[in-house]
Amino acid sequence: MNKKICITGASKGIGLAEAKLLSENNELFLHASNKSSFKDTSFKNAHLFGQDFTNLENVAIFVEELKQKTDSLDILVNNAGLMFIEKFADFLDKDINTLLTLNLHAQLLVTKKLIPLLLKSKDPHIIFMSSMSAKNRIIGESVYAATKAGIMQFAHVLRNELAGKIRVSTIHSWGVNTWNDTEGAEILSPGSIAETLEFIISRKRPFLVESIDLGHEAHWNGAAAPWSPKL
Ligand SMILES: NC(=O)c1ccc[n+]([C@@H]2O[C@H](COP(=O)([O-])OP(=O)(O)OC[C@H]3O[C@@H](n4cnc5c(N)ncnc54)[C@H](OP(=O)(O)O)[C@@H]3O)[C@@H](O)[C@H]2O)c1
């Protein structure tokens, strides 16, 4: 593809799988909360960045560092995010703040600050990693769902505002096994999300994958929860 691709949350899990899949013919700009988070430094053509986005001042520092390496970008993958599960009444204030800041506010600021670089590309594309939690009502995921629904709706409006200039896509996924490749066979693998990303960004204009929902045949997929009566 020979593209300049920026991926946040690229030190592990889904972002790392995406970076590995796209590393062959592209120049990668990989971000995590700290440079030391990158255990795999075998990428051929990658620049590594580390800033904690729960402090929003660090977003500007990241963008300034990135601008020292490039003045344009083809692809921005807004992937960095965390999930805390708790009944809302028991949620710690600091955890609410972390989720809203990292999953939502930081993604908006990263996007805003990188749009000028993307506009220098002939075929720019922004991809947001949302979640099927944005579309469901799973107990314990109130704050996470709020951030992912926020990103989903933000992306819908941004897609219209940037139409004809920058393509905007959103991935909504059910559970992904980001902790152990040999366990969790009944959920998606990080590699399957990476392949989906590759599919989305390799479609030729004017084709646009606006958003995509990913599930697993063996998963309960919201139709029935594990605690629902058996059919
Ligand atoms: N796993 C799932 O089941 C699933 C399903 C649907 C959607 N998603 C979404 O997919 C994305 C990736 O999830 P994942 O499961 O691959 O997560 P993960 O394995 O926990 O990786 C999270 C990534 O985000 C970075 N990150 C965490 N805290 C940060 C901070 N304060 N500042 C900057 N970067 C930070 C991490 O960097 P460090 O290594 O430095 O901490 C890491 O690279 C998230 O947005 C998540 O909500 C996940």
The ligand as a MOL file (V3000), in Angstrom:
LIG
                    3D

  0  0  0     0  0            999 V3000
M  V30 BEGIN CTAB
M  V30 COUNTS 48 52 0 0 0
M  V30 BEGIN ATOM
M  V30 1 N -10.8440 -6.3020 23.3910 0
M  V30 2 C -12.1620 -6.2160 23.1270 0
M  V30 3 O -12.9370 -7.1060 23.4590 0
M  V30 4 C -12.6930 -5.0140 22.3810 0
M  V30 5 C -13.9590 -5.0910 21.7760 0
M  V30 6 C -14.4510 -3.9820 21.0990 0
M  V30 7 C -13.7110 -2.8150 21.0540 0
M  V30 8 N -12.4860 -2.7560 21.6640 0 CHG=1
M  V30 9 C -11.7280 -1.5080 21.5810 0
M  V30 10 O -10.5550 -1.7330 20.8290 0
M  V30 11 C -9.5120 -0.8690 21.2840 0
M  V30 12 C -8.2830 -1.6980 21.6310 0
M  V30 13 O -8.6440 -2.6260 22.6280 0
M  V30 14 P -7.6530 -3.7850 23.1180 0
M  V30 15 O -8.5120 -4.8290 23.7170 0
M  V30 16 O -6.7040 -4.1530 22.0360 0 CHG=-1
M  V30 17 O -6.8900 -3.0280 24.2980 0
M  V30 18 P -5.5110 -3.3920 25.0210 0
M  V30 19 O -4.9820 -4.7050 24.5960 0
M  V30 20 O -5.7600 -3.1560 26.4820 0
M  V30 21 O -4.5350 -2.2340 24.4820 0
M  V30 22 C -4.8560 -0.9010 24.7870 0
M  V30 23 C -3.8990 0.0040 24.0500 0
M  V30 24 O -4.2440 1.3550 24.4260 0
M  V30 25 C -3.1190 1.9910 25.0120 0
M  V30 26 N -3.4680 2.8190 26.1480 0
M  V30 27 C -4.0240 2.4070 27.3320 0
M  V30 28 N -4.0830 3.4240 28.1810 0
M  V30 29 C -3.5690 4.5060 27.5420 0
M  V30 30 C -3.3450 5.8410 27.9190 0
M  V30 31 N -3.6540 6.2800 29.1450 0
M  V30 32 N -2.7860 6.6950 27.0190 0
M  V30 33 C -2.4490 6.2600 25.7670 0
M  V30 34 N -2.6350 4.9920 25.3620 0
M  V30 35 C -3.1840 4.1250 26.2430 0
M  V30 36 C -2.2650 0.8520 25.5250 0
M  V30 37 O -0.9190 1.3170 25.6680 0
M  V30 38 P -0.0090 0.7800 26.9030 0
M  V30 39 O 0.4530 -0.5890 26.5080 0
M  V30 40 O 1.0910 1.7870 26.9750 0
M  V30 41 O -0.8860 0.7770 28.1130 0
M  V30 42 C -2.4480 -0.1990 24.4480 0
M  V30 43 O -1.5950 0.0370 23.3720 0
M  V30 44 C -10.0900 -0.1090 22.4780 0
M  V30 45 O -10.5710 1.1460 22.0540 0
M  V30 46 C -11.2470 -0.9950 22.9200 0
M  V30 47 O -12.2530 -0.2710 23.5880 0
M  V30 48 C -11.9620 -3.8210 22.3180 0
M  V30 END ATOM
M  V30 BEGIN BOND
M  V30 1 1 1 2
M  V30 2 2 2 3
M  V30 3 1 2 4
M  V30 4 1 4 5
M  V30 5 2 4 48
M  V30 6 2 5 6
M  V30 7 1 6 7
M  V30 8 2 7 8
M  V30 9 1 8 9
M  V30 10 1 8 48
M  V30 11 1 9 10
M  V30 12 1 9 46
M  V30 13 1 10 11
M  V30 14 1 11 12
M  V30 15 1 11 44
M  V30 16 1 12 13
M  V30 17 1 13 14
M  V30 18 2 14 15
M  V30 19 1 14 16
M  V30 20 1 14 17
M  V30 21 1 17 18
M  V30 22 2 18 19
M  V30 23 1 18 20
M  V30 24 1 18 21
M  V30 25 1 21 22
M  V30 26 1 22 23
M  V30 27 1 23 24
M  V30 28 1 23 42
M  V30 29 1 24 25
M  V30 30 1 25 26
M  V30 31 1 25 36
M  V30 32 1 26 27
M  V30 33 1 26 35
M  V30 34 2 27 28
M  V30 35 1 28 29
M  V30 36 1 29 30
M  V30 37 2 29 35
M  V30 38 1 30 31
M  V30 39 2 30 32
M  V30 40 1 32 33
M  V30 41 2 33 34
M  V30 42 1 34 35
M  V30 43 1 36 37
M  V30 44 1 36 42
M  V30 45 1 37 38
M  V30 46 2 38 39
M  V30 47 1 38 40
M  V30 48 1 38 41
M  V30 49 1 42 43
M  V30 50 1 44 45
M  V30 51 1 44 46
M  V30 52 1 46 47
M  V30 END BOND
M  V30 END CTAB
M  END
